[in-house]
Amino acid sequence: MADIPVFKPLIGPDEIAAAVQSLEMGWLGMGSYVAEFEQHVASVINAPDRHVAAVSTGTAALHIALLVAGVGPGDEVIVSAFNCSADYQAISWVGADIVFCDCDDDTLELDIVKAESLVSENTKAIIIMDYDCIISDYDQVEIFANKHNLRVIHDACHSFGSSWNGKMIGSYSDICVFSFDPVKTITCLDGGGVVVRSAEELKYVHELRLLGMQQPADVMYQNKRAWTFDVERVGFRYHMLNLHAAIGVAQIKKLKDIRSSRQNASKHYSDRLRAVPQVRTPNASFEEVNPFLYYIRVAKDDRDELRDYLKERSIDTGIHWQPGHWFSLWKDCRKCDLSVTDTVGDEILSLPLHSMMEMETVNRVCDAVAEFFSNGKS
Ligand SMILES: Cc1ncc(COP(=O)(O)O)c(C=O)c1O
C-alpha cells in the first residue's frame, strides 16, 4: 500500500520550468522574480494600503515584525503557549521576554480573556496566530491591543490565501507575517512575507532584510545593485532569492485550485470523522480558508496508539505542536493558567493533507481512524 505522508509538496512542470528559467537568468540573488512574487502576494491580500516584503523564511518575517513593532530588551510579548517554536525564538532574538497565554478550547486561538491577566507595564506586543482552518477574531484582538497600547503581530503562516469575514488575511492586521516554507500551501522552497502599513515601515523592513543596506529595492528588482549606499542600522541576511520567488510565482498562480482542493479534503475529513464519537473535529466550515493542516483531537491515552496504528498502515501523522512551556528553554517563562494548552498538547494530531489530494486517500485515512476506534478503543 502506498505511503501517505502528512505533507506532500505540489511541485510539477510549472515549478520546475520556473526554477530553470530563474537559474538561466543569471541573477541568483534578490531580483526581478522577487518583485513579481511580492506583486502576486499583494494582489492576493488585496489591500492597496498595505506594503509587502518577501523575506527568506516565516521565522525571519517574525523577527523583522517584532523589530518593526519596536520590541526590544526588557519588553514582554504575550503569545499563546500553543504556537510554533519559531515565534518564541523570534521573541528571544530581539531580547524580549516571552509571556505565555492559554489557548481557547474550541478555536485553539490565543485566549484573549486570559491575556488580560498577563498585561504588565513591560508588555509591548501580542502575537496572534491563525491555527490551520480557524482564523483569529481580530475584532477582539484590536480592542485588547488598543486598550493596552500594544502592537499586534499577526502570525498568518498557516492562513495565506484565507479570508476572515470577507477580508483577505494580510489586509487588516497591524503587522502580518506569512510563511512559504517547504510544507506550506504555497511554497517558495523557503520563504516568508511581512505586510506593513506604511512606506516608512516598508523601508525599515527592506533595510532589516538585507544587512541594513540602504539600497533601493527597485534597483535590485531590475537584477542590478547599487554599489554605494549607507548603513545606519543592524540588519540581517533575510532577503528572498530569485529561485525561491520564481517557484513561489508558479505556485501562487494555482492558489485557487490549491485552496479549493484543500477545502474539499478538509470538509470530507470532517464529514466522515464527525461520525466517530472518540474524534473531535475542528469547529470550522472551511468556507473562507486555505487549510494548511487537518487536525483532530483524541483522548491523550489513545493518541500515540492511534499514531502507531496509522503508521502500520503507511499513514503518517504529525503533532502540531508540543506547547511552548513544555520545552526546557521556555519552561520558566511568565504564564497564566495553561490547562487548556496542556490538554490540547496531549490530544492534537495532524492527519495527512495535501494540495490536490484524492478523496480515495482521505477515505483511506478515515477508514483507518474509524477502524482503530471500532476495535474497542475508548
Ligand atoms: C505558526 C507558524 N509560525 C511561524 C512559522 C515559521 O515559518 P518558517 O518555517 O517559514 O520559518 C511556522 C512554520 O511552520 C508556523 O507554523
The ligand as an SDF file (V2000), in Angstrom:
LIG
                    3D

 16 16  0  0  0  0  0  0  0  0999 V2000
    2.5300   29.3230   13.0180 C   0  0  0  0  0  0  0  0  0  0  0  0
    3.8980   29.3530   12.4260 C   0  0  0  0  0  0  0  0  0  0  0  0
    4.6610   30.4440   12.6180 N   0  0  0  0  0  0  0  0  0  0  0  0
    5.8900   30.5410   12.0870 C   0  0  0  0  0  0  0  0  0  0  0  0
    6.4250   29.5230   11.3390 C   0  0  0  0  0  0  0  0  0  0  0  0
    7.8110   29.6490   10.7890 C   0  0  0  0  0  0  0  0  0  0  0  0
    7.7920   29.7260    9.3870 O   0  0  0  0  0  0  0  0  0  0  0  0
    9.0730   29.2130    8.5360 P   0  0  0  0  0  0  0  0  0  0  0  0
    9.1080   27.7340    8.5850 O   0  0  0  0  0  0  0  0  0  0  0  0
    8.7870   29.7370    7.1490 O   0  0  0  0  0  0  0  0  0  0  0  0
   10.2780   29.8440    9.1300 O   0  0  0  0  0  0  0  0  0  0  0  0
    5.6750   28.3590   11.1260 C   0  0  0  0  0  0  0  0  0  0  0  0
    6.2410   27.2350   10.3500 C   0  0  0  0  0  0  0  0  0  0  0  0
    5.7800   26.1370   10.3530 O   0  0  0  0  0  0  0  0  0  0  0  0
    4.3740   28.2730   11.6770 C   0  0  0  0  0  0  0  0  0  0  0  0
    3.6170   27.1800   11.5110 O   0  0  0  0  0  0  0  0  0  0  0  0
  1  2  1  0
  2  3  1  0
  2 15  2  0
  3  4  2  0
  4  5  1  0
  5  6  1  0
  5 12  2  0
  6  7  1  0
  7  8  1  0
  8  9  2  0
  8 10  1  0
  8 11  1  0
 12 13  1  0
 12 15  1  0
 13 14  2  0
 15 16  1  0
M  END
$$$$
